Every structure is written in C-alpha cells, then in structure tokens.
C-alpha cells in the first residue's frame, strides 16, 4: 500500500497497510502511496530536448528547476571504476569508511568498495569510467559541492566533445584528468558534461539545470556519508526507516 524510497542509495522498500503512523524523519528518505499522485506531466521536458545543454548562443542551457533533487555522488551498487588502483585496504567497514581513507591520501581521487569482501580500492586518475561489477560501490574522494555554482553554465569554448556522466563529481573527475581543462559545466537534466579551459571564469550565464565547478575537489564532505549497505534495510535501531546522506548537497 505504501513505499519508502532512499534517494542516496536508490533503494526501494515496500510497506503494507499498517505503514501510516510509523513515519520518522530521515534525510534522503521519502514515502508515498501506491496510487498515482494527482497532477504533473504537463511541464515535463525530455532528455532529448535538453541533451545538447546548449542555447542558441552556444552556451549550455538547463532544463529544470534548481534544488529539485540532491546531487548524485556514489554510483548505485554493482558498478566499479576501471581506473588504476593506488592501493587496497582490507577489513573496511563500509563505503563511507572507504571514502574517508581516500580523502586521507593525496593521490587518491576515488574508490571502489567491495561489499562482500569489505576491501577498499583507492583509485587514481579518472573515476568516471565505470563498468558493471557485482557487489561494488564506487564514488569520489569527496561528496562536497561547496565550490559548485548551481543555475549557471559557462559559454566558453569546450575542451572536448561533451559526454554523458553519472554525476557532477564524475564530470569534475573527467575534467581533472584532461589536459587543459580547468572548469566544467554539468547539466543535471541530461547528465551531460562539458569541459572548459582557463578562460571560463567571466563567461557564466544563468541556465536552470546547469552547474559549474573547478577541476579541483571542493573542501569538506565525505565525513558523514552513510552507505547503501547501512540504509539498505531501511531500518534504524528502533525499526524505523533510515536515510543515507544529507539533503541538498
């Protein structure tokens, strides 16, 4: 009759008729009924319409309202990075602990965490190239978006052909690993990443759905990230659904 959905781990929990009255506040979680909500659908723009991310003047354009959803960070479980491994740590509790280990290593840019063996691979170079792999979670060095600016895109010339990326953090990783790239524009609606050079500052234009950021990691983040494993059951110590991250990052 009802469901709980965790936005951070993309995990769905099905609930029965006894769900009403058991609500608890947990960042990252949402609940709803099995019946469709009324309204909606009239103003939805398609990915095809926003795919190019570029307006008539060559600037990236967005296709949605800001703040509608938090930024994606960790990839869903069963995906791994194929980048070079710096080193591997064993006996690591969860993906959040693996990320913290990465944050302590200057060379580490992202990680792979194996949920079955509890091993943590600290990775270097581009973390946006991923393949399917059972029981693996991959994510960036930090989930901080403190240096990103939402609602704007750079009109500066692109450094390379735009590509689809899972998240702005993957877009940032691609930029960091590309010679001559200093900034990026990421369109959240089409998941399109645009690489920009040193001339990007000063070329910002407002476009809903776009965001810009530097190739360097933002400060902060990573310390309080909760993993999909921790939220997978949707149950806290008192039996209520638990979330898996902070809202609006």
HELIX and SHEET records of a PDB file:
HELIX    1   1 UNK A   47  UNK A   50  1                                   4    
HELIX    2   2 UNK A   95  UNK A  104  1                                  10    
HELIX    3   3 UNK A  168  UNK A  176  1                                   9    
HELIX    4   4 UNK A  228  UNK A  231  1                                   4    
SHEET    1   A 3 UNK A  11  UNK A  15  0                                        
SHEET    2   A 3 UNK A   2  UNK A   6 -1                                        
SHEET    3   A 3 UNK A  29  UNK A  33 -1                                        
SHEET    1   B 2 UNK A  79  UNK A  81  0                                        
SHEET    2   B 2 UNK A 130  UNK A 132 -1                                        
SHEET    1   C 4 UNK A  85  UNK A  89  0                                        
SHEET    2   C 4 UNK A 119  UNK A 123 -1                                        
SHEET    3   C 4 UNK A 110  UNK A 114 -1                                        
SHEET    4   C 4 UNK A 136  UNK A 140 -1                                        
SHEET    1   D 5 UNK A 149  UNK A 154  0                                        
SHEET    2   D 5 UNK A 204  UNK A 214 -1                                        
SHEET    3   D 5 UNK A 183  UNK A 187 -1                                        
SHEET    4   D 5 UNK A 192  UNK A 196 -1                                        
SHEET    5   D 5 UNK A 163  UNK A 164 -1                                        
END                                                                             
